[in-house]
Amino acid sequence: MMEVKDAWTHLPVVTLERLLEGRVPLVLAPHPDDESLGCGGLLAQCAAAGIPAQVAILTDGSRSHPGSRTHPPARLAAVRRAEAETALGTLGLPAQALHWIAAEDTRLPQTGGAAEAIRARLSAICARTGCTLLLSPWRHDPHCDHEAAAELAENLAAERGLSLLSYPVWGWTLPDDAERAVAAPAGMRLEITDQLPAKRCAIRAHATQYGDAITDSPEGFTLPETLLSVFRRRHETFLSA
C-alpha cells in the first residue's frame, strides 16, 4: 500500500470546475463525518460557487459507542444527525442538501431487497436535485459500510448512467506493507487551502467521535490522529472508478 498511497499524493491537481465538468455532485457518506473528512473542502467550494451539491449519509452512526447509557443507539443517532447538520452548515450547505438514509450502523446492505430500496432512494434524490456525479468511498476502504457504500454507488451509477469518483478514508491508514489487489491509481486532487478552516470546523462538529463527549463506553470509537492528520492537508483526493 505504500506505493499506492504515495501515488495518491502525486495525482494531478485540478480546479473544482475541471473536477466537476458541469456535473452536480452527490456525496455518499457511509457515516456522519465521512462527508466532512473526505469531501469537506469540495463541498465548501461548491457552496461558495452556488453549485447545489448534495450529501446522503447512509447509516445512522448509532453503533459507535456500544453500551453507553448516556447515549443509547436512538439518542446517539439523533445526536450524530445534528452534528452532521452543523458540519454541513459550517461548510455553507443548506439544510435541505442533507439526506438522512439511516440504515443501521455497520449493517449497510450491499445486495438484496434492502440495498435495492436504498439505491431507489438515492436514485430519486438524483432525479429530484439534478445530481449527475457520485462521490463514494474507495471500494478498498477497510470498513464494511464503506465497502457497501462503494457497491451501492457503482450499481447506481450503472443504473442511471452517472459519473463516479471515489474518495479514500480508512484506506489512508492501511499499513504500508498491506497487500491489496489495487490497480494503479488514477484520479485527481483538489486544492482546498482556502477551505481548510471550514473543513476543520466541520470535522470537529462531529464531537461524539473525538472521545471526550461520551465517556461511558470503554469500546467507544475515537477518530485516530493518524487519520485526522491526513485530512488537514491542503488537497482532497478523488479516484477514478
C-alpha positions as CSV (number, residue, x, y, z in Angstrom):
1,M,0.0,0.0,0.0
2,M,2.9,2.4,0.4
3,E,3.3,2.8,-3.3
4,V,-0.5,3.3,-3.7
5,K,-0.8,6.0,-1.0
6,D,2.3,7.7,-2.3
7,A,0.7,7.8,-5.8
8,W,-2.4,9.4,-4.3
9,T,-0.3,12.3,-3.1
10,H,1.1,12.9,-6.6
11,L,-2.1,12.8,-8.6
12,P,-2.6,16.0,-10.8
13,V,-4.1,19.0,-9.0
14,V,-7.2,20.3,-10.7
15,T,-9.8,23.1,-10.1
16,L,-13.3,22.5,-9.0
17,E,-14.5,23.3,-12.5
18,R,-12.2,20.7,-14.0
19,L,-13.2,18.1,-11.4
20,L,-17.0,18.6,-11.8
21,E,-17.1,19.4,-15.6
22,G,-20.5,20.9,-15.2
23,R,-21.8,18.0,-13.1
24,V,-23.7,18.4,-9.8
25,P,-22.2,16.0,-7.1
26,L,-24.0,13.8,-4.6
27,V,-21.6,12.7,-1.8
28,L,-22.4,9.3,-0.4
29,A,-21.1,9.2,3.2
30,P,-21.2,5.8,5.0
31,H,-21.4,7.5,8.4
32,P,-21.9,11.0,9.7
33,D,-18.3,12.5,9.5
34,D,-17.2,10.8,6.3
35,E,-18.6,13.7,4.2
36,S,-16.5,16.2,6.1
37,L,-13.4,14.1,6.2
38,G,-13.3,13.1,2.6
39,C,-15.1,15.9,0.8
40,G,-15.4,18.9,3.2
41,G,-13.2,21.1,1.0
42,L,-15.1,20.2,-2.2
43,L,-18.4,20.8,-0.5
44,A,-17.3,24.2,0.8
45,Q,-16.1,25.2,-2.7
46,C,-19.4,24.1,-4.2
47,A,-21.4,26.1,-1.7
48,A,-19.3,29.2,-2.4
49,A,-19.8,28.7,-6.2
50,G,-23.5,28.2,-5.9
51,I,-23.3,24.6,-7.0
52,P,-26.2,22.7,-5.3
53,A,-24.1,19.7,-4.0
54,Q,-26.0,17.1,-2.0
55,V,-25.0,14.8,0.8
56,A,-26.6,11.4,1.6
57,I,-25.5,9.9,4.9
58,L,-26.2,6.2,4.6
59,T,-26.1,4.9,8.1
60,D,-27.3,6.4,11.4
61,G,-23.9,6.1,13.2
62,S,-25.7,4.6,16.2
63,R,-23.2,1.9,17.0
64,S,-20.0,3.9,17.5
65,H,-20.3,3.8,21.3
66,P,-21.7,0.4,22.4
67,G,-23.1,0.1,25.9
68,S,-23.3,3.8,26.6
69,R,-26.1,4.6,29.0
70,T,-25.9,8.3,28.3
71,H,-26.1,7.8,24.5
72,P,-28.0,4.6,23.7
73,P,-28.4,3.9,20.0
74,A,-31.5,6.0,19.3
75,R,-30.2,9.1,21.1
76,L,-26.7,8.7,19.5
77,A,-28.3,8.5,16.1
78,A,-30.2,11.8,16.8
79,V,-27.0,13.5,18.1
80,R,-25.0,12.4,15.1
81,R,-27.6,13.7,12.7
82,A,-27.5,17.0,14.5
83,E,-23.7,17.0,14.3
84,A,-23.9,16.4,10.5
85,E,-26.3,19.2,10.1
86,T,-24.0,21.5,11.9
87,A,-21.0,20.3,9.9
88,L,-22.7,20.9,6.6
89,G,-23.9,24.4,7.7
90,T,-20.3,25.2,8.6
91,L,-19.3,24.2,5.0
92,G,-22.0,26.5,3.7
93,L,-24.6,24.0,2.6
94,P,-28.3,24.5,3.3
95,A,-30.2,22.0,5.5
96,Q,-32.1,20.6,2.5
97,A,-28.8,19.4,1.0
98,L,-28.6,16.7,3.7
99,H,-30.4,13.4,3.0
100,W,-30.5,11.0,6.0
101,I,-30.8,7.4,4.8
102,A,-30.5,6.0,8.3
103,A,-29.6,2.3,7.6
104,E,-28.2,0.7,10.8
105,D,-24.6,1.5,11.5
106,T,-22.3,-1.4,10.5
107,R,-25.2,-3.1,8.7
108,L,-25.3,-1.2,5.4
109,P,-26.5,-3.8,2.9
110,Q,-24.6,-4.5,-0.3
111,T,-27.2,-6.7,-2.0
112,G,-30.8,-7.9,-1.7
113,G,-34.0,-6.0,-1.3
114,A,-32.7,-3.6,1.4
115,A,-29.9,-2.5,-0.8
116,E,-32.3,-2.0,-3.8
117,A,-34.5,0.1,-1.6
118,I,-31.6,2.4,-0.6
119,R,-30.5,2.6,-4.2
120,A,-34.0,3.6,-5.2
121,R,-34.0,6.4,-2.6
122,L,-30.6,7.6,-3.9
123,S,-31.9,7.5,-7.5
124,A,-34.9,9.6,-6.5
125,I,-32.5,12.2,-4.9
126,C,-30.5,12.4,-8.1
127,A,-33.6,12.8,-10.2
128,R,-35.0,15.5,-7.9
129,T,-31.8,17.5,-7.4
130,G,-30.1,17.1,-10.7
131,C,-27.1,15.3,-9.4
132,T,-25.0,13.6,-12.1
133,L,-21.8,12.8,-10.3
134,L,-21.5,10.4,-7.4
135,L,-18.7,10.7,-4.9
136,S,-18.4,7.5,-2.9
137,P,-15.9,5.9,-0.6
138,W,-13.0,4.0,-2.1
139,R,-14.1,0.4,-2.5
140,H,-11.0,-0.9,-0.7
141,D,-11.5,1.1,2.4
142,P,-11.2,-1.4,5.2
143,H,-14.7,-1.0,6.7
144,C,-17.8,-3.0,5.9
145,D,-20.1,0.1,5.5
146,H,-17.5,1.8,3.2
147,E,-17.4,-1.3,1.0
148,A,-21.2,-1.5,0.9
149,A,-21.4,2.2,0.0
150,A,-19.0,1.7,-2.9
151,E,-21.1,-1.2,-4.2
152,L,-24.2,0.9,-3.9
153,A,-22.6,3.7,-5.8
154,E,-21.3,1.5,-8.6
155,N,-24.7,-0.1,-9.1
156,L,-26.5,3.3,-9.0
157,A,-24.0,4.8,-11.5
158,A,-24.5,2.0,-13.9
159,E,-28.3,2.1,-13.5
160,R,-28.7,5.8,-14.1
161,G,-25.7,6.5,-16.3
162,L,-24.0,8.7,-13.7
163,S,-20.3,9.6,-13.4
164,L,-18.5,8.2,-10.4
165,L,-15.4,9.2,-8.4
166,S,-14.3,7.8,-5.1
167,Y,-12.5,9.2,-2.1
168,P,-10.3,7.2,0.3
169,V,-10.9,7.5,4.0
170,W,-9.7,4.5,6.0
171,G,-7.5,3.5,3.1
172,W,-5.1,6.2,4.2
173,T,-4.5,4.2,7.4
174,L,-3.7,0.8,5.9
175,P,-0.2,-0.3,6.8
176,D,2.4,0.3,4.2
177,D,3.1,-3.4,3.8
178,A,-0.6,-4.3,3.5
179,E,-1.3,-6.3,0.3
180,R,-4.4,-5.2,-1.7
181,A,-5.4,-6.1,-5.2
182,V,-5.4,-2.4,-6.2
183,A,-5.0,-1.1,-9.8
184,A,-2.6,1.7,-10.4
185,P,-4.2,4.9,-9.0
186,A,-5.9,7.3,-11.5
187,G,-7.7,10.4,-10.5
188,M,-7.0,13.9,-9.3
189,R,-6.5,16.2,-6.3
190,L,-8.5,19.3,-5.4
191,E,-6.6,22.1,-3.7
192,I,-8.6,23.2,-0.6
193,T,-6.2,25.6,1.1
194,D,-8.8,28.4,1.5
195,Q,-11.4,25.9,2.7
196,L,-9.3,24.2,5.3
197,P,-10.5,26.3,8.3
198,A,-14.1,25.5,7.4
199,K,-13.3,21.8,6.8
200,R,-11.6,21.6,10.2
201,C,-14.6,23.1,11.9
202,A,-16.9,20.7,10.1
203,I,-14.8,17.7,11.2
204,R,-14.8,19.0,14.7
205,A,-18.6,19.4,14.7
206,H,-18.7,15.6,14.9
207,A,-17.9,15.9,18.6
208,T,-19.1,12.4,19.6
209,Q,-16.2,11.0,17.5
210,Y,-13.4,12.6,19.5
211,G,-13.6,10.6,22.7
212,D,-14.4,13.3,25.1
213,A,-18.2,13.8,24.6
214,I,-19.2,10.2,25.5
215,T,-17.2,8.8,28.4
216,D,-19.1,5.7,29.5
217,S,-18.3,3.4,26.5
218,P,-14.9,1.7,27.0
219,E,-15.1,0.4,23.4
220,G,-16.3,3.7,22.0
221,F,-14.9,4.9,18.7
222,T,-12.5,7.8,18.6
223,L,-11.1,9.3,15.4
224,P,-7.4,8.5,15.4
225,E,-4.8,11.2,14.9
226,T,-3.3,9.2,12.1
227,L,-6.5,9.7,10.2
228,L,-7.2,13.2,11.2
229,S,-3.7,14.3,10.1
230,V,-4.4,13.2,6.5
231,F,-7.5,15.4,6.3
232,R,-5.6,18.5,7.5
233,R,-3.7,18.5,4.2
234,R,-4.4,21.1,1.5
235,H,-5.6,18.6,-1.1
236,E,-8.5,16.2,-1.3
237,T,-8.1,13.1,-3.3
238,F,-10.6,11.7,-5.8
239,L,-10.0,8.5,-7.6
240,S,-11.4,7.4,-11.0
241,A,-13.7,4.4,-10.7
